[in-house]
Amino acid sequence: MVRPMSAEPKETTASVRMSVAEKRSAEIRAKSLGYKSLSDYLRALASSDMKSATPDPKKCRETRPVSLFHKTNFGAMWNGDSLDWMDSREAESVNLIMTSPPFGLVRKNPMVMRTHTLIVIGFVHLLRVSKNT
């Protein structure tokens, strides 16, 4: 019997080492959940894991109030989370944004990936609100 063409052809293979008992257990679980094959089940598990491992920036942080700290004829200083402040600004409405690097990029801890993701998100906000001059 010839295997039918897949709507999404797979271009590579991966070997997974497991005992006979582990493989059988995984096949039973896959079948009980309605997957056509162990491969389909493993792809679904991997996809689900990758989605849950990618932080949603809106869920990663708690929104906090932003308050005006100081104002002159030349501009204003704000106290609060910069992402919250930038969310409230119109596109291309800011002349200057001053930051204070290094943003903790050298720390080795479990939050490094989350920190890097939030920094990238922050720069996307910076580009949106900054004037193109």
N, C-alpha and C positions, 0 to 999 in steps of 0.2 A: 504494500500500500504506500503510495506516494504522499508525503506530507504536504498539505495545502500551503500556499504562499501566505505569509503573514501580512497584515495591513501595515505593520511597522517592522520591516526586516531587521534582525539583529546582526550586527556587523562584527561582533567579537564574542569570545567565550571566556568564562572564568571557572577555575577549578576551586571547589570547596571541599576541604578534607573534613570528613565526619565518619563516625562509626556506622556500621550497618543499622544498629538500633536507632541512632539519631536520624539517619536518612529516612528510615521507615516511619518514625514518629512525625517527622516534618511532612512526609507525603500524606500521611493520614490527616494531619492538621490542615494541609492545603486542600485536600479533597473535601473535608468537612466544611470548609469555608467557601467552597464553590469554585476554586481555582482549577483550571484545566491541567496544569502541570506544576511540578515543584519549582521550575524556573519562573513561572508567572507569580507564584506565591513569594519567592525570594525577591523578585523585582518590586512587588507591591510593598514588602517589608522595608526594603532599602529606600524606596520613594517616600514612604511614610516617615521613616527615620530622618531623612534629609530635610523634609518639610518641617518637622518638629525641632530640628537642630538649628534651623535658620531663624534667628530672632526677628520678631516683628517689632520694629522700632517703636510703634505706638504702645505695645504691650510691655516693652522693656523698661519703660520709665514712667514715673508718676508725674502728671502735670502739676506744676507748682505756680503760685502767683508770681508775677513780674511787677516790680514797682519802680517808679521813677526815683533815681537816687540824687541826681543833680542836673540842673538845666541852666544854660546861658544862651546868649544870642547866637553862639556858634554851634550849639548842639546840645545833646543830652547824654547822660550816663544812666544806664538801667541796671537794676539789681535783680538777678533771677536766672533761670535756665535759658540759655540763648536759643535753644530750639523752640521753646514756648514763645519767646519774644518774636523770633523770625516767622513763626506760624501766623502771627497777627499782623505782619507787615505786607504791604503790596509789593509786587515784583518791581525790581529796579528802583527802589525808593530810598536806598541807603548809600551815602557817600563814603563812609569809612567804617570798617569793622576791625577792631583791634583784638587779637587773641593772645594767649599766653602759653606757647608750647613748653614742654614736649608732649603734653597730653597723656603722660603715663605709658608711652609706647615701649619703654624698656623693661617694664615690670613683667615678671614671669609668674602668672597666676591663672586660675581657671577662667577669669573674666576677660582675658586678653582679646579673644575673638569678639566678644560683645563690645568691648571698648573700641576696637578697630571698626566694627560695623557702625557704631554710633558716630565716630569721627567722620567717616565717609558720608553718612547721612547729614551731619552738620555742615560739611563743605558743600553738599548739594543745596542746602538751604542758603548758605552764604552766596553761592552763585545766583540763586533765584532773586534774592533781595538786593544784591549789589548793583549799582548803576554801571552801565557799560561805557565807561569814559576812558 
